[in-house]
Amino acid sequence: MNSVTVSRTTDASADEIREAIDRIGPFIEASGFDEVTVDGDTVRVANQVGFATIELTLALVEDSEAALAYEQRDGIFRKMRTRYVVAPADGGTEVTAMTEFE
């Protein structure tokens, strides 16, 4: 399985970060998707790549260590799971996004 991990530290508090993540539609859209639709625990995303549109159907999943976690239910990957972890850091809060995919 392949993985990608990106971390950023911000001056915002952990509570402020979690509040932003809880607004799932705008939060996921801010990560660069052209279209995001949230319907309960199902999130549909689309992104224009050249002449093609890539669409994924994601399911929100429970993860006791993550502020947000989701898995692909339908899309281009055989398997895909993303999780966002919020942790205290020197002078602020660190947000780590981890995606594993096949």
Summary of the structure (lengths in Angstrom):
residues: 102
radius of gyration: 14.0
end to end distance: 5.3
largest distance: 43.5
contacts: 262
relative contact order: 0.27
helix: 15%
strand: 57%
